[in-house]
Amino acid sequence: MTDQRPRKRSLTLHGHRTSVSLEDEFWHAFREIARERGMSINRMAETIDDQRGTGSGLAGAIRLFVLNHYRNKHD
């Protein structure tokens, strides 16, 4: 069984460095979606960050974004 613990990943949002803790599977899916959309991961993370409410963290917002992307892709 693979290690499912989140790992810290570095991002730059609007010129500021930040980090998110994501599992490898979510990180790889996030990068894949960015490639499909022709966006950098930093730009896509900025978009997600701008749209999330104050009640959720960036890592959780990215996980929900990835989940919804694949749910909508298969509907």
Sequence and secondary structure as in RCSB ss.txt:
>XXXX:A:sequence
MTDQRPRKRSLTLHGHRTSVSLEDEFWHAFREIARERGMSINRMAETIDDQRGTGSGLAGAIRLFVLNHYRNKHD
>XXXX:A:secstr
      EEEEEEETTEEEEEEE HHHHHHHHHHHHHHT  HHHHHHHHHHHS TTS HHHHHHHHHHHHHHHHT 
